[in-house]
Amino acid sequence: MLTIPFTGVPISVRRSTPVSCITRLIPSGLLAYSPVFAIMQIMSQQHNSDRIRRAGKLIMLEWLVPLFVRKRTTDFLLPQIDPAWFTKLGIQWGVWRMSEPEFSEFEKKMLTVYTDTLASVSPAFKNKVFAKVDDALRMGASLSMAADTIPPRPTGEEIMPNQLTPQWQPIEKLPLIASLIDGTLDTTSEQYESLTEAKQQPYSLDDALVNRAIKAFTNQKGDLLTYDEQLTRWKAQRLTPKQHAEVERLNGQMKKLHKLTSATLALAEELQELTIERLLEKDDAEVGLEYLLGTLGKPQNKSTTHKPSGVKHNPRTDSTKKPQTATNGLCECTSSTPCVNCRFYESKNTPEGRKALSTRIFNFLVSRPLYEHLVSQTLPTIFPNKIVYEDEKDLVAMLFEAVIFDVESGGETPLAYFLSHAPLDEKEQRLYKAWQTHNHYGFYLVQKIIPEKEIHLTDLAGKTAYKVYETSGTRTVKEGTVVIARLVPFLDGWMIYTENIVSFGNASPEFMAQSAGIPIPQLAFILRYRQEQERRHNMG
């Protein structure tokens, strides 16, 4: 009995898709909350512009270097920072009271520390970080210029959004406003692309990052109205032809920006359903099943609610309707008399007898050109390097099974070939013909176990019941778990053809109802199973 190994996969790669930080020009409503702008506003109260620039870089590095080193990238959303921290750090360092020689010595010492720390990642990493900080400070300086009419914050009082009264700019500020609009459009486009990439890597972001993006673009959506009004006011003035053309261009840019901001906000809101926290709310079974079904990280039915972590269910009491017993196309028993087929195969109802029925097919096919050809064609789709390791033998057994039942050559499967060419008597023909027409590969919920005798299964929808004759599996499979296997007709019920059964823990009724009826080809399962094994092996 195998246990699916990749139910925790998305958790381990939850930060595999970094999202670029918004460090370029931001609409005025976000200025008070931008860490870059905050430091520039704090430092603008000083009088030495060179000291402002140099001290600002040190403070930015003090804040960002640990983040850059931990993430080993410069592309991520910056966390929320209290602007008062910048003021406090500057006072603690005493950078505004130092003489020029004292500050130069302090600056040299701190830059050496930051350089050595960043070099631990790679020699070139320091240059990337320093360039990123320099670019951020340049953007912050532009923001500070654009906001030079915003009243300074009273000591000890926090700026609230409704305290930022727009100060309409003269037409001479057209180049600056143009750079702000163009820069915001470029940045929003970058953010949309980054969030789109994050959507392709579900569960790579957490709630804090997604909520921050939603807040930022919600605010930006409202702030764009200020730019619209500014352009409207300019358009009503007497403008030169060049100024008029630029205002018209900016109006076109604003239309694009409104549309892109709304799309980015909608995308960020969609990602709320794909955060790490949403993953952790799922049962292990749900994560594994979603992975195999190809639905992991895809938007779920809105009617499906998140089940609190740790809440289990009783699969035997969740369904209000009794499932119908699946007919196997083999048994013809009446209520009083066993049919000839059941009487004939009753002697085979042992672990050895059931296995012999399965291995007979393989033993006949193993030397046949048709089967050899199909296996040789299929093997590279699962093992592209044509190398099978010791711990992958189970996958090979699954592949052999999939080829027998599902892979065709000239419209004929190896099982069909076996039926046409193997020396079978009438009763054997009837059995294997039922295997060909009535086999089922998929997910099943374990409803009941009769030790050493039977496992009672239903499909995930709870509509169809299967009585499975099984011995060793009754010792390892647990009631309430989900298994994936191939069932074939046997006696008045079924037997498990699959040599290796993959099982999952409890899954919520909501998830099973949503996943019911979604087919998963066995070869697709094998491929994903091996890909996960390979990933875990490469991680060491």
C-alpha positions in Angstrom: 0.0 0.0 0.0 1.4 3.3 -1.0 0.6 6.7 0.4 0.5 9.6 -2.1 3.7 11.6 -1.5 2.8 14.9 -2.9 -0.1 16.1 -0.8 2.3 18.7 0.7 3.9 19.8 -2.6 2.3 23.3 -2.9 3.2 24.1 0.6 6.9 23.6 0.0 6.9 25.8 -3.1 4.5 28.4 -1.8 7.0 31.2 -2.4 8.3 29.9 -5.8 6.8 32.8 -7.7 8.1 36.2 -6.5 5.9 39.2 -7.3 7.8 42.3 -8.3 7.7 45.2 -5.9 6.0 48.4 -6.9 9.0 50.8 -6.6 8.2 53.1 -9.5 5.9 56.1 -9.6 2.6 55.7 -7.7 -0.5 57.8 -7.7 -0.7 60.5 -5.0 -3.2 58.7 -2.8 -0.6 56.0 -2.1 2.2 58.4 -1.3 1.8 58.5 2.4 1.9 54.7 2.5 4.9 54.2 0.2 8.0 53.2 2.2 10.2 54.9 -0.5 8.1 58.1 -0.4 8.0 58.0 3.4 11.8 58.1 3.7 12.0 60.9 1.3 9.4 62.9 3.2 11.2 62.4 6.4 14.5 63.3 5.0 13.1 66.3 3.1 12.9 68.1 6.5 16.7 68.2 6.5 18.6 70.8 4.6 21.6 68.9 3.2 20.4 67.3 0.0 23.6 65.2 -0.3 23.2 63.9 3.2 19.6 63.1 2.5 20.5 61.0 -0.5 23.4 59.1 1.2 21.6 58.6 4.6 18.5 57.5 2.7 20.4 54.8 1.0 21.8 53.5 4.2 18.4 53.4 5.9 16.9 51.7 2.8 19.7 49.1 2.9 19.3 48.5 6.6 15.7 47.7 5.9 16.0 45.7 2.7 19.2 43.8 2.9 17.9 41.1 5.3 14.9 40.6 3.0 17.0 40.4 -0.2 19.3 37.9 1.4 16.5 35.7 2.8 14.6 35.7 -0.5 17.7 35.7 -2.7 15.9 38.0 -5.2 15.1 41.6 -5.5 11.7 41.0 -7.0 9.0 40.8 -4.3 6.4 43.0 -2.7 7.8 45.0 0.1 6.0 44.5 3.5 4.2 47.3 5.2 6.6 49.5 7.1 5.9 52.2 9.8 7.4 55.4 8.4 8.2 56.4 12.0 10.8 53.6 11.9 12.9 55.6 9.4 12.8 58.7 11.7 13.7 56.7 14.7 16.6 54.9 13.0 18.0 58.2 11.7 17.9 59.6 15.2 19.5 56.5 16.7 22.3 56.6 14.2 22.7 60.4 14.6 23.2 60.9 10.9 21.7 64.4 11.0 24.1 65.6 13.7 27.3 64.1 12.4 30.0 66.2 10.8 30.9 65.4 7.2 34.0 63.3 8.2 32.1 61.5 10.9 29.3 60.7 8.5 31.7 59.6 5.7 33.4 57.1 8.1 30.0 55.8 9.3 28.8 55.5 5.7 31.9 53.5 4.7 31.5 51.2 7.7 27.8 50.5 7.0 28.3 50.0 3.2 31.1 47.4 4.0 28.7 45.5 6.2 26.0 45.5 3.6 28.4 44.5 0.8 29.8 41.6 2.8 26.3 40.4 3.7 25.0 40.5 0.1 28.1 38.8 -1.2 27.1 35.7 0.7 24.4 35.2 -1.9 26.7 35.9 -4.9 29.3 38.4 -6.0 26.9 40.0 -8.5 24.0 40.1 -6.0 25.4 43.2 -4.3 25.3 45.2 -7.6 21.6 44.2 -8.2 20.5 45.2 -4.7 22.4 48.5 -4.8 21.0 49.4 -8.2 17.5 48.5 -7.0 17.9 50.8 -3.9 19.3 53.6 -6.0 16.4 53.3 -8.4 13.9 53.3 -5.6 15.4 56.4 -4.1 15.2 58.2 -7.5 11.6 57.2 -7.7 11.0 58.4 -4.1 12.6 61.7 -5.0 10.2 62.1 -7.9 7.3 61.3 -5.7 8.5 63.8 -3.1 8.6 66.5 -5.8 5.1 65.7 -7.0 3.8 65.9 -3.4 5.5 69.1 -2.4 2.2 70.8 -1.9 0.8 68.2 0.6 0.8 69.8 4.1 3.4 68.3 6.4 2.2 65.8 9.0 1.7 67.2 12.5 4.0 65.6 15.1 2.5 62.4 16.4 -0.5 62.5 14.0 -1.0 59.9 11.3 -2.0 61.0 7.9 -5.3 59.6 6.8 -6.3 59.4 3.1 -9.0 62.0 3.4 -6.5 64.5 4.8 -4.7 64.6 1.4 -6.3 67.5 -0.3 -5.5 67.7 -4.1 -3.4 70.7 -5.0 -4.1 71.4 -8.7 -0.9 71.9 -10.6 -0.1 74.6 -13.2 0.5 73.6 -16.8 4.2 73.9 -16.2 4.0 70.7 -14.2 2.7 68.8 -17.3 6.1 66.9 -17.8 6.1 65.7 -14.2 2.5 64.6 -14.2 3.1 62.9 -17.6 6.0 60.9 -16.1 3.8 59.9 -13.1 1.0 58.7 -15.4 3.3 56.9 -17.8 5.3 55.4 -14.9 2.1 54.2 -13.1 0.9 52.6 -16.3 4.1 50.8 -16.8 4.2 49.6 -13.2 0.6 48.5 -13.2 1.3 46.5 -16.4 4.3 44.9 -14.6 2.2 44.1 -11.6 -0.6 42.5 -13.8 2.0 40.3 -15.5 3.5 39.3 -12.1 0.1 38.5 -10.6 -0.7 36.5 -13.8 2.4 34.5 -13.3 1.5 34.0 -9.6 -1.9 32.6 -10.8 0.0 30.0 -12.8 1.8 29.0 -9.6 -1.2 28.7 -7.2 -0.5 28.9 -3.4 2.7 30.8 -4.0 1.5 33.9 -2.2 0.1 34.4 1.3 -2.9 36.4 2.5 -0.8 39.4 3.6 0.7 39.9 0.1 -2.5 39.5 -1.7 -4.4 41.8 0.7 -1.7 44.4 0.3 -2.0 44.3 -3.5 -5.8 44.6 -3.2 -5.5 47.6 -0.9 -2.9 49.2 -3.2 -5.0 48.9 -6.4 -8.2 49.8 -4.7 -6.6 53.0 -3.6 -5.1 53.5 -7.0 -8.4 53.1 -8.6 -9.8 56.0 -6.6 -6.7 58.1 -7.0 -6.9 58.0 -10.8 -9.9 60.3 -10.6 -7.6 63.0 -9.3 -5.4 62.7 -12.4 -8.6 62.8 -14.6 -9.7 66.0 -13.0 -6.2 67.5 -13.4 -6.2 66.8 -17.1 -9.7 68.1 -17.5 -8.7 71.4 -15.8 -5.7 71.7 -18.1 -7.8 70.9 -21.2 -10.1 73.9 -20.4 -7.1 76.3 -20.4 -5.5 78.0 -23.3 -2.8 75.5 -24.3 -0.1 75.5 -27.0 -0.6 72.9 -29.7 2.2 70.8 -28.1 0.6 71.0 -24.7 -2.8 70.1 -26.1 -1.4 67.1 -27.9 0.3 65.9 -24.7 -2.9 66.3 -22.6 -4.8 64.3 -25.2 -2.2 61.6 -25.1 -2.4 61.5 -21.4 -6.1 61.1 -21.5 -5.6 58.0 -23.7 -3.1 56.7 -21.2 -5.6 57.3 -18.4 -8.2 55.2 -20.2 -5.7 52.4 -20.4 -4.7 52.8 -16.8 -8.3 52.7 -15.6 -8.9 49.5 -17.5 -5.7 47.9 -16.4 -6.1 48.9 -12.8 -9.5 47.3 -12.7 -8.2 44.1 -14.3 -5.3 44.0 -11.9 -7.5 44.5 -8.9 -9.9 41.7 -10.1 -6.9 39.4 -10.6 -5.6 40.1 -7.1 -9.1 39.4 -5.7 -9.2 36.1 -7.6 -5.9 35.2 -6.0 -7.5 35.4 -2.6 -8.8 31.9 -3.2 -5.3 30.7 -4.1 -3.2 31.7 -1.2 -1.1 29.5 1.1 -3.8 29.9 3.8 -6.5 28.5 1.5 -4.2 25.5 0.9 -3.7 24.9 4.6 -7.5 24.8 5.1 -7.7 21.8 2.8 -7.4 18.2 4.0 -4.4 16.3 2.7 -6.7 14.1 0.6 -8.2 17.2 -1.1 -4.8 18.5 -2.0 -3.6 15.2 -3.4 -6.8 14.6 -5.3 -6.8 18.1 -6.8 -3.2 17.6 -7.9 -4.1 14.4 -9.7 -7.3 15.7 -11.2 -5.5 18.8 -12.5 -7.8 21.1 -10.5 -5.2 22.2 -8.0 -5.1 25.9 -7.8 -8.0 26.5 -10.2 -11.0 28.6 -9.1 -13.5 26.5 -7.2 -17.3 26.5 -7.3 -18.5 29.6 -5.5 -21.0 27.6 -3.6 -18.2 25.5 -2.1 -17.2 26.8 1.3 -13.9 26.4 3.1 -14.0 23.7 5.7 -12.2 24.6 8.9 -8.9 22.7 9.3 -9.1 19.6 11.4 -12.9 19.0 10.9 -13.5 15.5 9.6 -16.7 13.9 8.4 -18.4 10.5 8.6 -18.6 9.3 5.0 -21.3 6.8 5.9 -23.7 9.4 7.3 -22.9 12.3 4.9 -25.1 11.0 2.0 -28.8 10.9 2.4 -29.4 8.6 -0.5 -28.4 4.9 -0.6 -26.0 4.3 -3.5 -27.0 1.8 -6.2 -25.0 -1.4 -6.5 -22.8 -1.4 -9.7 -23.5 -4.2 -12.1 -20.4 -6.0 -13.3 -21.7 -7.6 -16.6 -20.7 -11.0 -15.3 -22.9 -12.2 -12.5 -26.3 -13.6 -13.3 -27.2 -14.9 -9.9 -30.8 -14.9 -8.7 -31.9 -14.4 -5.1 -31.9 -18.2 -4.6 -29.5 -19.7 -7.1 -25.8 -18.7 -7.7 -25.0 -18.4 -11.4 -22.6 -20.7 -13.2 -20.0 -18.0 -13.5 -20.0 -17.3 -9.7 -19.8 -21.1 -9.0 -16.9 -21.5 -11.4 -14.8 -18.7 -9.9 -15.7 -19.2 -6.3 -12.5 -21.4 -6.0 -10.5 -18.4 -7.3 -11.6 -16.1 -4.4 -8.3 -16.2 -2.6 -5.4 -13.7 -2.8 -3.5 -16.2 -4.9 -6.4 -17.1 -7.1 -7.3 -13.4 -7.9 -3.7 -12.6 -8.6 -3.4 -15.5 -11.0 -6.3 -14.2 -13.0 -4.4 -10.9 -13.5 -1.0 -12.3 -14.1 -2.3 -14.6 -16.8 -2.9 -11.6 -19.0 0.6 -10.2 -18.5 2.3 -13.6 -18.9 0.6 -14.1 -22.2 1.3 -10.6 -23.5 4.8 -10.1 -22.3 6.5 -11.7 -25.3 4.0 -10.5 -27.9 5.2 -7.9 -30.4 2.1 -5.8 -30.0 2.5 -5.4 -26.3 6.3 -4.9 -26.6 5.7 -2.2 -29.2 3.1 -0.3 -27.1 5.3 -0.5 -23.9 8.3 0.7 -25.8 6.3 3.6 -27.1 4.7 4.5 -23.8 7.7 4.1 -21.6 9.5 7.3 -22.8 6.4 9.4 -22.0 6.9 8.5 -18.3 10.6 7.9 -18.2 12.0 10.3 -20.9 15.6 9.3 -20.0 14.7 5.6 -20.4 16.2 5.0 -17.0 14.1 3.3 -14.3 15.4 3.4 -10.7 14.9 0.9 -8.0 12.3 2.9 -6.2 10.3 3.4 -9.4 9.3 -0.3 -9.9 5.8 0.4 -8.7 5.4 3.0 -11.5 6.4 0.4 -14.1 3.8 -2.0 -12.8 1.2 0.8 -13.1 2.4 1.6 -16.6 2.1 -2.1 -17.7 -1.5 -2.1 -16.4 -2.3 1.1 -18.2 -0.9 -0.2 -21.5 -3.0 -3.4 -21.2 -6.3 -1.7 -20.7 -6.0 1.8 -22.2 -3.3 2.0 -25.0 -4.4 1.1 -28.5 -2.6 0.1 -31.7 -4.8 0.0 -34.8 -7.9 0.3 -32.6 -6.9 -2.7 -30.5 -5.7 -2.8 -26.9 -3.5 -5.6 -25.6 -6.4 -6.9 -23.6 -8.5 -7.2 -26.7 -5.5 -9.0 -28.3 -5.4 -11.3 -25.4 -9.1 -12.1 -25.7 -8.6 -12.9 -29.4 -5.5 -15.0 -29.3 -5.2 -16.6 -25.8 -6.4 -20.2 -25.3 -9.5 -19.5 -23.2 -12.5 -21.6 -22.5 -16.0 -20.2 -22.6 -16.1 -19.2 -18.9 -12.7 -17.6 -19.1 -13.7 -15.7 -22.2 -16.8 -14.4 -20.4 -14.7 -13.2 -17.4 -12.1 -11.4 -19.4 -14.6 -9.9 -21.7 -16.4 -8.4 -18.7 -13.0 -7.0 -17.6 -12.7 -5.4 -21.0 -16.1 -3.8 -21.0 -16.7 -3.1 -17.3 -13.4 -2.1 -15.8 -13.3 1.2 -13.9 -10.2 3.2 -13.0 -10.7 6.2 -10.7 -11.2 7.5 -7.2 -13.3 5.6 -4.6 -14.4 6.3 -1.1 -13.9 3.5 1.4 -17.3 3.0 3.1 -16.8 -0.3 5.0 -14.2 -2.9 5.6 -14.9 -6.6 6.4 -11.5 -7.9 7.6 -9.8 -10.4 5.4 -12.9 -10.5 3.1 -14.2 -7.4 1.5 -13.9 -3.6 1.0 -17.0 -1.7 0.2 -16.5 1.4 -2.0 -18.5 4.1 -3.5 -17.7 6.6 -6.2 -17.0 10.1 -4.9 -20.5 11.2 -5.6 -21.8 8.4 -3.4 -24.2 7.2 -6.1 -22.6 3.9 -7.0 -21.5 1.1 -4.7 -18.9 -1.5 -5.3 -18.4 -4.7 -3.3 -14.8 -5.6 -3.7 -13.3 -8.9 -2.8 -10.0 -8.2 -1.1 -7.8 -9.7 1.6 -4.5 -7.9 2.3 -6.0 -4.5 1.5 -8.4 -4.8 4.4 -5.4 -4.6 6.8 -4.1 -1.3 5.4 -7.0 0.7 3.9 -9.0 2.7 6.4 -12.7 3.5 6.3 -13.3 7.1 5.2 -10.2 7.3 3.1 -10.1 7.7 -0.7 -8.2 5.3 -3.0 -7.4 5.3 -6.6 -7.4 1.9 -8.3 -8.8 -0.2 -11.2 -11.7 -2.4 -10.4 -12.6 -5.4 -12.6 -15.6 -7.7 -12.4 -15.4 -10.8 -10.1 -18.1 -13.1 -8.8 -21.1 -10.9 -7.9 -18.9 -7.9 -7.3 -15.4 -6.7 -8.1 -11.7 -7.2 -7.4 -8.8 -4.8 -7.5 -6.6 -5.3 -10.5 -4.2 -2.6 -9.5 -1.2 -4.1 -7.7 -0.3 -0.9 -5.9 -3.3 1.1 -4.4 -2.7 4.7 -3.7 -4.7 6.0 -0.7 -5.5 9.4 0.8 -6.8 10.7 4.1 -10.2 12.0 4.7 -11.7 14.4 2.1 -14.6 16.8 2.7 -18.0 15.9 1.3 -18.0 19.3 -0.6 -14.7 18.4 -2.4 -15.9 14.9 -3.3 -19.1 16.2 -4.7 -17.2 18.7 -6.8 -14.7 16.2 -8.0 -17.2 13.4 -8.8 -17.2 12.3 -12.4 -13.9 14.0 -13.3 -11.9 11.3 -15.1 -8.2 10.8 -14.7 -6.4 8.5 -17.2 -4.0 6.1 -15.5 -1.0 7.3 -17.6 -1.7 10.9 -16.5 -1.7 9.8 -12.9 1.6 7.9 -13.3 3.2 10.8 -15.0 2.3 13.2 -12.2 3.3 10.7 -9.6 6.8 10.3 -11.1 7.2 14.0 -11.6 6.6 14.5 -7.9 9.1 11.8 -7.0 11.7 13.4 -9.3 11.1 16.8 -7.7 11.5 15.5 -4.2 14.7 13.6 -5.2 16.2 16.7 -6.8 15.5 18.6 -3.6 17.6 16.1 -1.8 
